[in-house]
């Protein structure tokens, strides 16, 4: 790798970014409605864009905001092509479950809990809240990723947190 | 189900929902293959990095169009301005024209009567404008009339605004005539001058009563001889007024012909000269009245107007003298001396020479206590 200087440098940088953000891209793609069977390909597509534009990238803006925007485009494109080959997806089986059933149950609950709450919110609120609370992006990053004003993000987050408090209180009441 | 704390809930989600190691490795391997193969991303998913996007956003499509259109518009305006109006006069040009008296004194066709008329204007014993106009018209040489006929409209074009307070209508008509000239009308120079003069003629006639009233409002300190002259002028004016309808009809005819053929029948030289002279006299008279009323600024403005409109007019000499005196009276002694010096250099034998020397010196003496 070391002898191919420009390409190896590019691949090293790509590898670094992939290690850091692959999970983020994966979650975002799932959240944006990409079927599990296609997520891996879509992650590749996202990082292909990153590899293509690596020369243009200056380490100043937020990578994750950029990745989110690419992922959104990829998800959009995947949905369009999925509609064209819907019959093809019927044949694909869901991913193999974990060996440990209890571990798998805990995992499933943790994921579904968040999905359940996010389903309570409006989509714009849910997006802002997801990026802030789950992915822990900063507010300027979210504003860049969603292409909205800073104050809009703050307002959406405030409303979503109010809803969260109510939702949690309701669950505590239901639980006993 | 135990009550979840929100922090716990989201961090668990984050740690649980990840690609497993196998899928990660597989995905990166495939990605590496695609990159090494030189595969390009699809155009619809090719999103620019944030910094680059911001930079390119500056030169986005709307901005590009706005800048281009604004640039073209400004360029077109500049070109149109230069082509249609020539290089615009700057403040310095205006100053030069206003201050400098016409220098081509040698070329001037002086009329035998012009200095006498000017003298009358200066001393205030002015007969009616029409009487003088006819007098001047008779004695004007054809060459001088042709020159003044050609000159007057051209000078007027630069002064349409200035002349507006004396004769608004001719100014407006001249502007129209000027526009038609600028728009490249196919008429020859001679026919253009003629048509402009024809346009000037009618408002001129409507203005002459105003001149008459001005004469009538002269200050009471006028000697009986001038009173007689005024009444004589009034009679003369009546006779001219009776000939005005026919003159107007002739003008209309002339104007029509000016647009039909480039060969336009000449207006009589006498008419043209008399009009020019009448206007000159009115202007100078107004300046004199303003000076006597103590309004030196207005007087100087009217004289400047005369300089613009009739730089080589019949009453140029009288106007220069009046300006020298007005400047004296305004307290602008240095300027007055400068003008007086220039005047005496250009016209040492002028009948005004004595007056200029003595008058300004007397003024300066009186102004310096």
Interface residues (C-beta under 8 A of the other chain):
Chain A: X7 X10 X11 X14 X15 X18 X22 X23 X26 X27 X30 X40 X43 X44 X45 X46 X47 X48 X49 X51 X52 X53 X56 X57 X58 X60 X61 X62 X65 X66 X69 X70 X73 X74 X76 X77 X106 X107 X109 X110 X111 X113 X114 X117 X133 X134 X135 X136 X144 X164 X168 X171 X172 X175
Chain B: X1 X2 X3 X4 X6 X9 X10 X12 X13 X14 X16 X17 X18 X19 X23 X24 X26 X27 X28 X30 X31 X32 X34 X35 X36 X39 X40 X41 X42 X44 X45 X46 X47 X48 X49 X50 X51 X52 X54
